[in-house]
Amino acid sequence: MARAISPQRKFLTTGAAWAVGLLIFFPILWTILTSFKTEAQAIASPPIFLNFDWTLENYAVVQERSNYVRFLMNSIIIAGGSTLLGVIIAVPAAWSMAFVPSKRTKDILLWMLSTKMLPAVGVLYPMYLIFIKLGLLDTRTGLVVVLMLINLPIIIWMLYTYFKEIPGEILEAARMDGANLRSEILYVLTPMAIPGIASTMLLNFILAWNEAFWTLNLTAAQAAPLTAFIASYSSPEGLFYAKLSAASTMAIAPILILGWFSQKQLVRGLTFGAVK
Amino acid sequence: MSFKRSLLNTAVGIGFAAGLASVTAAETITIATVNNGDMIRMQGYTNQFTAETGIDVEWVTLEENVLRQRVTTDITTKGGQFDIMTIGMYETPIWGAQGWLVPLDDLSAEYDVADILPAMAGGLSYEGTLYAAPFYGESSMIMYRTDLMEAAGLEMPDAPTWEYIGQAARAMTDRDNEIYGICLRGKAGWGENMAFLTATSNAFGARWFDEEWNAQFDSEAWANTLNFYVDLLNEAGPPGASNNGFNENLSLFQQGKCGMWIDATVAASFVTNPNDSAVADKVGFALAPDNGLGPRSNWLWAWALAIPAGTNNEAEAKQFIEWATGKAYIELVAANEGWANVPPGARTSLYENPNYQAVPFAKMTLDSILSANPLNPTVDPVPYVGVQFAAIPEFSGIATEVGQEFSAALAGQQTVEAALAKAQAITTDAMEAAGY
């Protein structure tokens, strides 16, 4: 029987959750608000919260100066492509490690994760030289491959953990009912794994969307995604915070909207196992 | 037959179209640049260049530090991503010496290379050959509040001493009303606090290295520089000065919270712009201070356009550089946006133009630029070129580390003596490791 929660306790925990949520969301909210201010209002001290003349001028300037759609399309293709490619490679890898483990499975998993511990700048030059040789500089294909490689350990880890939650007995029962390997994977495992795969893909898409080291260093004019779009509005000599905020808002809007609509899926995938 | 025929027709059509496209396609050059006001303005006029020459231009605009890392990676690996790079006085002589840049020794007579200010041309050359054309140049100077000076019963000379600046800053400070006598850079970085402090140290007779490349932070001149700076900001500076860079100080000044601000001359157009600055009509200008030893505390910098060696579009890139840094571009901007908005500090003819002489900060900018000498920046001789930096590849790394120590001293986390001792050790170790 579930433990009864007193109204006071519920009120307190709800309040605390809202406070933490607002605290985390505040920088994004502030960026969005600043994007509607003039440059002078953006740096006003004390800061102006809501009481200002809202203007769309910054968006107009950003729209006029930059080809937003090109940056957006590059972001979608690069983040989407690297996610798809990553999952195609990670599913069989995680599947085999979860269901046919060997003595070295744990070591392999740890080794894969260790590649994430290397600072990216440490391999910038070798990577750059490889890209020159392969003609991949400033191409979306190159970035799809690099971002897939960067996020692959995380995808494999997530899927592995997820698959481990699926009891072997279910598969055994399917086999006893006469299911062959194909039916077992397609009709038993996949339906159970879909929420896990979906949330992994979603998280990976967000990670790829926000990746700013490789996307800035391996692109120029053609394949630059929204991270480069934001970087083009940052200036150490000149106060352009309102325009920078407008550019940032335009860059994060698609991913915020995607996150908003898929939050149930995302939270469920990250907090619960497949059959818990 | 009809299928084969249509296939053949299609193939021929595609081939013809591709051939036609290759004949008529305009050349495209890719330019990496910074997000500074003058650069953004130039991007707006690029269509005119394309209309005149048929050359398309792709811009890659990045934040200054990102740009520096990006173009350095590309040029050292011969990546060939850019046909023109926006670089400064620090990179140009180093990259020119390495053979990474195309020499700009065959620009047209109409371009008039001799018109480039000698201080700028000198800083953008290696062994007498120009490797980058200045788009705009800057020095540093004092921007001060005329009303606060008057209220304090003071009058700013055109060329003040540091002693006078110290007195004026303390006299103008009114902490209860959030008025701070002086705002200076404190944020760590070779282009942040160390640009200011290196330029300031010149007036105190300090230098980074002696003629044998030995670090000089154990000298009395450096102790005097850093003690003066830390004391001044503690007594007359804004709270949290160790976090302030150009933008933070610009914001404070525009809101009327600084009595004086010593920083880039390019800031003059920001602080006098009534749309952004609450004190636009109360700003005066003076040369950066000295100590009576000869050198003043102003720096010298140029954002310049250079062509990386190995580009496939060298001729087109040169055409663009001639257009963007030529006299006609200045007139184009002046005609459309007024003389106060033309790129400053690059050409002698601009300062001889009576229309430009009427701009309030024009004379002080030119005087500041002319008073900086990158070849002989301080009292004693030095083995390096540069006013607020030493043009050696190791400098940016060393100065960033030293800047962190100085910033910590300003924040009160360590003494000035400790910061200088660490700076000496950091610099000595790094120079030994580099084989000097």
Interface residues (C-beta under 8 A of the other chain):
Chain A: E39 A40 I43 A44 S45 R65 L124 Y125 Y128 L129 F131 I132 L137 D138 L216 N217 A220 A221 A224 A228 A231 S232 Y233 S234 S235 P236 E237 G238 L239 F240
Chain B: T30 A32 V34 N35 N36 G37 I40 Q43 G44 E58 W59 V60 T61 L62 E63 E64 N65 V66 Q69 R70 T73 D74 T76 T77 K78 G79 G80 Q81 F82 G191 G245 F246 N247 L250 S251 Q254 Q255 K257 A264 V266 F270 N275 D276
